[in-house]
Amino acid sequence: MVKRIQHKVITPDDDFTHEDPWRVFRIMSEFVDGFEVLSQVGKAVSIFGSSRLKPSSKYYKLAEDTAYLLAKSGYAIITGSGPGIMEAANRGARKGKGKSIGLNIQIPMEQQPNKYVDTLLDFHYFFVRKVMFVKYAKAFVIMPGGYGTMDEFTEAINLIQTERIPKFPVVLFGRDYWKGMLKWLHNTVLKHGSISREDLNIFTLVDKPAEVVKVIEDFYAKA
């Protein structure tokens, strides 16, 4: 049975939602529920990736295998709870007998949590959900994805770059998938001085599930 922490769905008919100060209480409640549940999880890894990739995609299987190996190594797996790569990661976590956690977001095209999530939290605010991904993760694994995945990736490396959070492993998975972006970072962004060469070392590029585990464990072995 899935343990679900769900907030009241706010509708336009709720008068208090027209007063911004009242929104603070909704925001506070999401933070409190998230902190209360996730603080008991222990060491965890947040895995991100496209909701649109099907089980037939090679990256679905690779995400499942990655989560499985991480779960076997004692890590809880946190995802956005949706389909695609998120489903694959939660599936791998359950297969590896690890904790399988989903942080669902309430959006107009209602996202249904996948069936492999064991602990589910619902969020109305993207920024609260983002805090939970970062605060309770020992590492980020960025699988192939679209705008949402790139948002999580760039926010994490920016927080590390600006020293707003301590450095932690950010693992970018799939050389073939991300090579266009990496070429652009090297040949355009770095060339124009918008980042430093050291900034390109904030994340690690891998192609195999076992490499993900090794990068994370090597980082903490040296810490």
N, C-alpha and C positions, 0 to 999 in steps of 0.2 A: 504494500500500500504506500502511495506517495504521500509524504508529509508536505503539505502545502501551506505557505504563509501568504495570504491574499489580502490586499487592501480593498476598501470600498471603491467601486468604480464611480468616478465623478462624472456627472452629466451636466449639460447646460442648465437644467432645471434646478440645480443646487445653488441657491442664492449666494452662499458664502464664497463660492468659487470666483465670483466677480470682484471680490476684495482680496487683493494680493497679500496683505498681512496674514490672512487666514490660511493661505497656502503653506505658510511656514509650518503649521502643525502637521499637514499632510507630509511635507518633506521630512520633518522630524520623525514621524512615525515610520517612514520607510528606512531611515537611517537606523533607528532603534531596533526594528525587526531584523534588519540585515546584520547589524553588529551582534545581536543576541544569538542568532542562528550560526553565523559563519565563524564566530570566535571559538566555537566548539569543534570545528572541523579538523584542526591540526594542519599539518603541511599540505599544501594544495598547489595545483598547476591549473591556470586558466588556458583553455584551448579555444581559439577563434577560427572561423572559416565560413565559407559560403553556405547559406541555407538552401541554395538552389542545386547543389551537386547531388546527384542521385547515387544510390547504392552501387550502380554499375560503374561509377567513376573510380579510377584508380586511387584518387585522393581520399575518397570515402574509406576505402580499405586501409590506406596508410594512416589515416587519422584514428581509425579503430585500433590498429596495431600499436600506434604510439600511446594511446590512452591505456591500453591493456598493459603495456610494459611499465608505464608510470604507476599504474595501480598496483602492480606486482611489486614495485619498488617502494610502496608505502605512501604514495601520494593520492590525495583526493582529487577528483577532476571536476572543474567548474566550467560550464559552458553557458551560452545564452538560451539554452533549453529547446531551441527550435529544431527544424529538420536539417538535412544535409550533413555537413561536417560536424555540426553540434550533436546531432543524433549519433553519428559514428563514434564520437568521443565518449558520449555517455554510455553507449553500447559497449565500448571497450573497457570502460571503468567497471561496469557491472560484470562483464566477463572475467575481469581480473580481480573480482571480489573487493573492489575499492569503493569508496564513497562517490556517488554519482549525483552531482548538484547542478541545478539549472536556475539561472536568473532570468526569468521571463520579463518581456517588456510589453506593456499594453499599448498597441498601436492600431490605427484604423483598420488595416488588413489583419485582423486578429490572428496572432501567432499562437498556434497550439503547441504546447509542450510535447516533446517526444516521449515515447513510452519507456525509455531507459533511464529517465530521471527518477531518483529516489527522494531527494529533498528539493522542493521547488519554492522559490520566492518570486512573487509578482511585484513589478515596479511600474509606476506611472512615469517617473522622471528618469530620463537617460543618464543624467549626471550622477544621480545617486547610485544607480546600477554600476556605472563606471568605477566609482569609488570602491565598491565591493569587489570588483574584479581585481583591482590593483592591491587593495589593502590586505587581502587574505591569500594572495598567490605568492609562491616562492619563485615562480617563473611564468612567462607568457610563451605559448606556442602559437605561432601565426601560420596557419595552414592557408592554402589557396582560397581567395575570397574576393569580394567586391568592395564597395565603398565603406560598409560597416567594418569589415575586417581591416581595411587600410586605416580607418579612423582609430581603431584600438591600437594598431601597430604604431602609428605616428605619435599618438598621445603618449604611449609608454616611453618611446625613445626620446621624446621631447622632455618629459618629466625627469628622465635620467640625465639628459644633456644639460638641463638647467639646474640640476641638483636639488629639485624639489622633493625627490625621493631617492633613497640609496640605490646604487646600481644593483640590478638583479638580472638573471638570464632572460633575454628576449631572443627566442629561437625562430628564425624564418625558415619555413619548410617548403622546399620545391624550387630548385635552381632554375629549371626550365620555365616554370610558371612566372617567377618573379624577375627573370633576367632583364626584361625590358625596363622595369622600374630601377633595377640596380645600375644598369647602363646609364640611365638618365641621371641618377644620383651622382655617379662618377663624372660623366662627361658634361653635364650641364650645371647641376647644383654646386658640386665641389669646384668645378672650373671657374664659376663666377664668384666663389668665395662665400656662398650663402651658408655653407657648413665647413667644418675643418676635417682634415683627414682622420683625426681621432674619432670624430663623430660616427664614422662608418664602422667603428669597432664596437659600438654600443650593442649591436645585434650580431648573431651568428647564423650563418646559412648552412643548412643541412639537407640531406636527401633521404635519410633512412631513419626509421623509428628508433633504432638502438642509439643512433647518434644524438637524438634529443635527450635521452636519459643520461648519456655520458656527459654532454655539455652541462646539464643541470648539476649532476653529482660532482663533476670536476670543479665547478664554480664554488660549491659549498665546502668541498674538501680543502680548498685554498683559503676560504674565508676565515 
